[in-house]
Amino acid sequence: MTNVQAIETGANTGMFKAVIQTSRTFSTGALQVSNGDNVTVEYEDSFPTNFRQKFDNNGTLAGSTQKFRVNTVVGTAANTDSTTPGAPALANVDGSSVAEVTSGQQVVITSNVKNNDEQPRPATVIVEVRNEDGITVYLQWQTATIAANGEIPVGLSWIPEDSGDYTIRTFVISDLTNPQVLSEVVTSEVTVS
């Protein structure tokens, strides 16, 4: 059992934030976990919304505390064979291929994503563009449910601001709330003039 202090995110928001350090190995001050472990976080609020002041027989304030409990699974093993994204390519807004890109030009980053499973699969396709220094300059996603053994087209608009060499990265996760990796990262290189 580890005690952690939760801080309210603002005045009277009723939302609290806490950071719990985790580690795969024993580490002082961290909770030792492995992928797939079920972790329960319990919070006891001494002054919940429905708090009523009560005094015990000794005249001591005895508030009505309330316990909150959340269970979560720590990570999961990546199943990168579930989906296969195609290499990202560039197109005009009318869908025709783009051979050259100039800064300020609107292009569409396209990719086809295949579901390799025998059942429909919710998926979030992430498209990221990194500049030559490895800094992310663009990040977007598209969500869909892909039919069993089906394929979906992805198309996200991008307007490069500066000339230079860029790496476009595409990969698939299950969702943004509790992401599980569903594919390898697929990349393409583009030069913007």
C-alpha positions, 0 to 999 in steps of 0.5 A, a space after each residue: 500500500 502506498 499513500 499519495 497526496 491528490 491535489 484539486 485541479 482548481 478551486 472547487 472543481 471536484 477533480 483531483 490529480 495525483 501522480 503514482 510512480 511505477 517501476 518494473 523493478 523494485 525502486 524506492 518510492 515506486 509501485 512495482 508493476 508489470 504489464 497486465 497487473 491489475 492495480 486498485 487506486 482507493 481514495 477516501 474523501 473526508 469532505 465529500 459533496 454530500 458531507 454533513 457535519 456530525 459530532 460524536 458523543 465526545 463532541 468531536 467532529 465525525 464527518 461522513 467520509 466516502 471511499 472511491 475505488 478505481 481499478 486499472 490494468 497496467 499496460 498490455 503486451 503489444 499485439 502489433 499484428 492486429 492491424 497493418 497500416 500502409 506507408 503514408 503517402 501524400 495527395 492533393 485534396 482531390 485525391 491525386 498523388 503529390 510529387 513535390 510539396 512546398 511550404 504553405 501547400 495543403 496536402 492530405 496524408 493518406 494510408 490504408 489500414 487493414 484489420 488482420 483479425 476475424 472480428 471487427 476492431 475499433 481503431 485509432 490511426 495516429 499520423 505524426 510528422 517529425 522534422 529533421 531534428 526529430 521534433 513533432 510538428 504535426 499530430 492527428 488521428 482518425 478513429 474508425 471501426 474496421 470490419 473483420 479482415 477489412 480495410 479503411 482509408 485514412 486521410 488527414 490534412 497537413 500544411 507544412 509551414 517550413 521547408 526541410 526534410 520530414 518523417 511521416 509516421 503512421 501507427 494504430 492503437 485501440 483508442 486514446 483512453 486506454 491505448 493498446 498498440 495494434 501495429 508497427 510504426 510505418 514511415 515515409 520521408 518527404 522533402 518540403 521546398 
